[in-house]
């Protein structure tokens, strides 16, 4: 019997060290060839290290969260024969997929109730039809309009529909005076969570961005009524054949056009060398939330794509990121980033620039509000853009003009298709 020493492999691209984020074996375990031994991380992507031999694990070379140099001892395995030292190659399937949590069974209901007819199934991007007064009363009652069946023309939700929905769905909260007295108990438990893997990379990236970049943020309100109407029309005509469009491809198209006039925001700044590189290509970073944390897949050459190509590629990248199958190449090289919290987008945000880029465009939620237009009060769909810029290389006036260019394009969406 001998011992086979597996060293930390050279991942490539000049990487000198990696972070050990997971062990799949422990001392005493039997392993076979190609069995996963450990996961290591570089630039937000997990790399799986397989076993090149059959044997028994003798010792592990590091602890989870430890940074290890390429060539250092990763694991020692007892094998038949004399054994040797080797640098195993990482698995071809690079990142390890995230493990889904076990489902939690729902509690059994204590009381049987008559089940109301199901609410109509709407597309996630379709807004229920309701007047501002109905929307306000629904908010006060805590009723989600997407769950309400409308009895008015074209499925419009009426006040009577809210009266029916509120008691059925149990959405009306009791007044504070009617609530039962608190029976909670004091807690003193704590949970220490190591900041490792993707979470550590995110923390380091954010700290580096805020430390090195003097951020300047600019918030502007947009009227997106017309672009939303165009989106709905395109989805009605082409959605079945080409797929449904969200607002994101329209914003991406606006960025593509606006950076032609303001190339200083589609750039990367090497502050150590003192060089700003402006890019003709628009490689859009799309901030994406995953179970492992925030990732920024890159929509490459957005300037050469139409709306549906953008939508399809963004969906593919998001799926790859959330399933843990994103590659290192798909997470690097962006020239400007778009970030959005969707329905949780808030009124305004102060997004952190994706270093070494110099600009990031933040999308806030859409709200319907009354607006005075031509001496008449009309409902309009409004949304804020919250954008941040590197004030070392982007002047405030240029940042403001860039955002105003985005506003002009999105408020007159026909201009998105004029070259």
Protein Blocks (a to p, Z undefined) as FASTA:
>chain_A
ZZdddddddebghiabdcdfbdfbdehiacdehiafbdcdeehiacddddfbdcddfbdc
bdehiacdehiafbdcddehjbpaddddddfklpacddddddddddddfbdcdddddddd
ddfkbccdddfklmmmmmmnopafklpccfbehhiacfklmmmmmmmnopaccdfklpcc
dfbdcdfbdcddddehjllmmmmmmmmmmmmpccddddddddfklmmmmmmmmmmmmmmm
nopadfklmmmmmmmmmmmmmmmlmccddfknopacddfbdcdddddddfkbccddddeh
kllpcfklmmmmmmmmmmmmmnopacfklmgoiabdcddehjmnojbdcdddddfbfbdc
dddddddddddeehiacddddddddddddfklmcfklmmmmmmmmmmmmmmmmlmmcZZ
